[in-house]
Amino acid sequence: MPRLLAIACVAGIILGGCGRRDTGGIDVASALGGEADAGFARATQPRTFAFPADHNAHPAYRNEWWYLTGQVEAPDGERFGYQVTFFRIALAPEAAPRDSAWATRQLWMGHAALTEIDAQVHHHAQRLARGALELAGQRREPFAVWLEDWSLSGNDGGDFPWELAIRTDDFALALTLEPQREPVLQGDAGLSQKSAAAGNASYYYSITRLATRGEISTGDGETTAVSGSSWLDREWSTSALGADQVGWDWFSLQLASGDDLMLYRLRLRDGATDPYSAGSLVRGDNDTTRLSAGDFDLEALRWWRSPDGARYPVAWRLRLPDAGLDLRVEALVDDQEMATGVRYWEGAVDVRSATSGEPLGRGYLEMTGYDRGS
């Protein structure tokens, strides 16, 4: 599912268009409402993807992100989850003529998080920078996405392996990422429609398994060698949520069977599931089945309330009858809320059989639009 919320909120803060809740976060509907400038390109029909070229930026579109999540382990079995997202937000279709070296039409935002699963601790950080004076940007040769000293880098053209380097006051990540699967085109050959409105869609692909190795450091100065698996999502668009869509629940699950599952439920104001909810089931041989809203059923089993009053479902029953899957997806740490410019929940989860409790996999869950009292 797209990280539209954070992108639109940053643009809204800059342009004065986002509505704030009294909890200090951003209202999802306000953040994603309104019309983009007509000068931006729109995702209206399937396109031909090319790799590694499409790992690079697509500046004709308003919004874009490079999104990584993963679970890794130390040799002694200690577990960690991490999330890193680089957001590009264009504030105008064309750069206005200005003499200042600070002038830019591109704003960049980074979100990073580390969950110490055994210690039940979640850290997170946010950065913002202009796409000017080398403060932030994306380069093709050699491939790099960076925001100050946060970076995701590869070789000429953007091919793998990629190196992820993140340092905050509370933690640091130094990870190498190598795909184990080919890119998966989400939606209709990579066109992911979000509502009925023409152009309200994104170009969306995933790499659902990346072998991951490197080091994690925590605030106590301890550095730990880790290895595990990550997930990459890439989207670019000029779209916004429909007027009746208030948030989403997004799952990326790596199953022990070798299958990978991505799905998102778009929620309507009355609590119903939007018919444009969707997903994909990727088999071990990379054979991909496209999922529509009627192919899966989600039931919230357990809730956690954040300090600001937002109430999030942190355990779910997820059924896909045609695939023979009946899963319990549960947070490894209840408090994995991202208290950034917009509040949302994003964290590491375990996957078990809903009937027997047998471990079946691991993954990540993102939830947005859960206001106080929801």
Secondary structure, 3 states (H helix, E strand, C coil): CCCHHHHHHHHHHHHCCCCECCCCCECHHHHHCCCCCCCCCCCCCCCCCCCCHHHCCCCCCCEEEEEEEEEEECCCCCEEEEEEEEEEEECCCCCCCCCCCCCCCEEEEEEEEEEECCCCEEEEEEEEEECCCCCEEEECCCCEEEECCEEEECCHHHCCCEEEEEECCCEEEEEEEEECCCCEECCECCEEECCCCCCCEEEEEEEEEEEEEEEEEECCCCEEEEEEEEEEEEEEECCCCCCCEEEEEEEEEEECCCCEEEEEEEEECCCCECCCCEEEEECCCCCEEEEEHHHCEEEEEEEEECCCCEEEEEEEEEEEHHHCEEEEEEECCCCCEEECCCEEEEEEEEEEECCCCCEEEEEEEEECCCCECC
